[in-house]
Amino acid sequence: MLQFLNKSLKSSNTFQLDVIADRVIELSDKADLSAAIADLSSSEGKRMILGGGSNVLFSGDYNGTVLLNQLKGIEVTGEDEEHYLITSASGVNWDGFVETSVKNDWYGLENLSLIPGTVGAAPIQNIGAYGQEAGNLIESVTSYDILNRTTFTLTGAQCRFGYRTSIFKNELKGRVFIINVTFRLRKHFTPILGYRDVAIRFEERESDGILAAEVREAVIEIRKAKLPNPAEIGNAGSFFKNPEISTAKFTALKQKHPGIPAYPIGNVVKIPAGWLIQEAGWKGRRYKNCGTYPKQALVLVNYGDAHPSELLELKEMIKTDVMEKFSIKLEEEVNIID
């Protein structure tokens, strides 16, 4: 366990914002968790837990203590005829975990390839892409309760997974440190090809002849073609959630905007936020030292010297213009840290 005072978090957030934290505690050994949490709890001011920093936007310097999660380790913790139970420490790089799973024939995560961040962020955000969500595969999550100083485990059902949300983002927000996540992964591969971008890569193939490594490779190529690499251009991936509206509201919008894309889900219709932002005139536009990515309007980027306030101003202007044009309120997927 290492501690630093007045440390820059530029390398610890994918927006690459050069914000300063009063104190940073780096945790790499689970045995030090109790002491680190006690230290965190006794310190004055604000406190937060940070993993890969892939889904956060700091509003400025952080006047408090940051516990930086660097716990590592992946192991098989159970199996039956159809599945393996794979437990990963929360500080493991997410895409590294997906790569390890594919190489070891643990199936189910392929469509979630190349999502930035750590394994510990997966249940918090219920990360998802191309027809798969982490919550569909999570068997359990083991966490440390900062208030009660106890370790507890929730089943996947108890995590209350929803669209980009979970109990960790709501009732337990700021209260727990996720130690590890156990996934129920299949022994036999069945490709998920519901999204057009993925499906067209295999349209002339029989599904039983498609390999998991091929799906992973296709997803990586698709993401690289559309999304910026955080190591090259600071960003936090999709900044806004895809809004869900009523069927009646969609019908009315369709009359005014015939080209509006939609994905019916039960009694609601999901609208791609990227399309709304693009049609509101923001795709590829620059504002001061930040802007929207030219290939995907849903992604806000730091062109190198952006101040957090510039990104906050940008996202508010986008929300205002989308509301005025479509009467749809965009909701941030990224967590804004004050």
N, C-alpha and C positions, 0 to 999 in steps of 0.2 A: 504494500500500500504506500503510494507516494503522494506527497502533497506539494502544491505550488500556490504562491500568492500572486495576485494581479497577472493572471495568465491569459494570453490570447486564445480564443476559441475558434480561430479561423480554420484550423485543420480539423476541427471537431464538429463543423456544420457544413453541409453540402452547398449552402448558399455562398460559402467562403466569405462570410462577413467577419471583419476583423473587430469583433467585440471582445471586451475584457471582462473576465469573471474575477471577483474579489479573491476567491479561493477555488482550487480544483483538487479533488481527491481522485486518484487513479486506482481503481480496484481490479486486480487481476487474479486474486485467490479467494475462493468462496469462504475459506477459513477466516478471512479478515472481514467478512460482511458485517457481522454483529458489531465489531468495533467501529467500522466505517459508518454504519448507520447511527450508532450512538454519538459519534463525533458530529455527524451531519445534523442530528436532532438537537444537540446541545449548542450548536453554533447560532449566533445572533443573525438576524436577517433572513432573507429568502433562501430556499434550497431547492435543488432539482436533480433528477437523475437523467443522464444523457448517454445514449448509446452511440449510434453512428451519425446522429444529427441530420438524418435524411428527411425528416418531416417537420422541421421546426424553422421558424423565422424569429430571430431575436429582434426585439423592438429597439434595442440599444445595449449598452454595457450591462452586464448582469451583476447587480449589487447583492451578491449572496454566494453560496457555496454550491458547486457543481460536483456531483459524484459521477465520474466517468466510468462506465461499465466496460470492462475488458475481460470478462470471464470467458474462457474457452473450453472446448471439449464436446465431442459427439460420440454417442455409443448406442448400441442396440440393447434395449431394456426389456424386450419381450417379443413374442410372435405367436401366431396361430397359423392355420392352414392357408389363409388368404392374405395376412398382413404381417408387417413388422412394426414394432413400436420403437421409434427412434427418438432419443432424448438429446437435445442440443442445449448447451449453455447459452445464456441470453446474449452474451457479447460476441458470439460467432457472426462473422459476416454472412448476410442472408444469401447472396448469390453463391458464395463458397459452399454454403450448406446445401443449396439446390444442386450444385455441381457434384458434390460428394454423394448425394442421394442417387442421382442418375447413374454415376459410375458404379455404384454398389447395387443397382437394380432395386432401389426402393422408390416406388412410383407414385406419382400424384402431384408433384411440385413443379413439373416441367414448364407449365404455362406461366409460372411465377418467376421465371428466370430474369436475371439482370435488374431486379428491383433493388434500389440502393437501400442501405441500412443494415440493421442487425436482426438476429432471430428474436430478440426480446421485443422489438417493435411490431413484429408480425401480429401477435394477438391484440395489442393495444389498438392498432389501426384496422385490424382485420384486413390486411393487405389483399389486393385482388387484381387480376388481369386476365384477359382473354378467356373468360368463362370459368375461372377457378378463383376461390377465395381460401385464405389460410384457415379460416374457421371451419371449413368443411373437413379439414384434415387433422385438426388439433384434438388430441385425446385428452390432454390435461396441461395445466400451467401451474408451476410451483413458484410461490412468491414469498417474500419476507415482508411482514406487516410492520411498517415503520412505527406506528403508534403503539401497538401491543407487544412489539419485539418477539414475534412468533413467526414460524414458518407454516404455511398452509398451502393446500393444493385444491384447485378448482377443476372440475371436469369441463369438457368442451361446452356442454349444455349450460353449465353454471356461468360461463364467461359471457353469456348473452350477446353473442355475435350478431351484428347487423351490418348494413352497408357502411363500410369504413368506420365502424364503431364497435365498442365492447364495454363490458363492465369496468375495464381498466381506464377507459376514456371518460367514464361517467362517475359512478358511485365510488370507485376506488382511485380516482385520479389524484395523483400526488401522494397517495398513501402507501403504495407498495413498490418494492423492488423485485422485478421478475428475475428469478434465478435461472430457471430452465423451462423449456417447452417440449412436450412429448407429442410427436406426430404419429398417426396411424396411417402408414403408407402401404400400398398394395404390392404384392409379389408378382402380379401379372399386369402387364401394361395395357391400358385402353386409352387411346388418344382422345383428347377433348378438342374438337374441331368446330365448335359452335360459332366462333367469331370468324368473319369473312377473311380478314387479313391472314389468319392461320390456315383456314380451310383451303384457300386458293393455292397454297403451297403444296397441297397433297390431293388436289381434286382428281388426278388421274391415277391415284394409288388406292389399293384396298386397305381398309383401316387395320386389318390384322397383320399387315406387312410393314406398318410404320413403326419405327423405333423411337423410344423416349428421347434418345440423344438427338434425333432428327427434329423432333418437336422443340426441344430446348434450343437447338441451333436456329430454327426458324424464328422463334420468339426473340432471340437475341438480335438477329438481323433486322427484324421489324422494329424493335425498340431503338436500335442504333440509327436506323434510317429516319425515325421520327423525333427522337428525344436526345437532348444534349448530354454528353458525358460530364457529370459533376466535377471530375478532375480537370476538365478543360474550360467549362463555363459553369459558374456557380448557379445552382438551381436546386429545387426540392421536389422535382418531378411534378405531378399533377397538383396544381395549387388549389383548384376548386373541385368540389364534388359534382357529379352529374346530377342535376336536379330531377326530382320526381314530381310530376303534376297529375292532376285528375284527367280522366279520359275526356270529360266535357271541355276542360280548358285546352287540351291538346287539339280537339276538333275545331275550336274557335281559332287557335293559332294557325292551324293548317290552312284555313281559309285565307288568312292574311299572308302566310309564308308557306306556300305549297312545297317548297323543297326541304322543309324541316325534317331531319331524321328523328327516329324514335324507336324505343325498345319497350313494348308492352310487358309489364310485370304485374300479373293479377289485375287489380282494379286501378293501377296507376300506370303512367307512361314515363319512362326515363329518357331525358333529352341530353345529348352530349354537350357538356359545358363548353368544350373546345369550339364546337360549331356556333354556339351562341356568341362567344367572345369574338370569333372571326367575323360573323355577320354584323356585330356591333362596331366593326372597323378597327379591332385591336391586334389582329394577327401580324406579327413581325414589327410592330411599332415600338419605338424607343422612347423612354421617358427619363431624362437626365442620364444617370449611369446604369439604368436597368431597362427592362422591356419585356415583351413577349417573344417567345422563340419563333423564328420565321417558319419552321416546319410544323409547329404545334402550338396553337394559341393558348392552350391550357397551361403551358409551362411558363412561369415567370423566371427571368434570368438576371444575374448580376454580371454586367459586362466588365467587371474588374475592380471598380472603386465605389460601388454603390454604398450608400449609407442606409441602414435599416428603414429610416423614415421615408426614403424614396420608394422603396418597395411597398410600404404601407400606403403611401399616397397612390401609387399605381393600382393596387388592388381595389382601392375604394373607387377610383375613376372607372375601372372596368365594371364593377358591380353596379354603379350608377347608370352607365350606358346600357347595360343588359336589361336592367329594370325598366328603363324608359322605352326601350325598343320592344321588349317581349313581355313585360310585367312578370318577370321571373326573378326571384331573389337568389343570387348565388351564395353558397355557403362554403367557407374555407375548409379544405381538407387538411391543409398545413396547420400545425399548432403554433400560435403566436405567443412568444414568451416575453413577458414584461419584466 
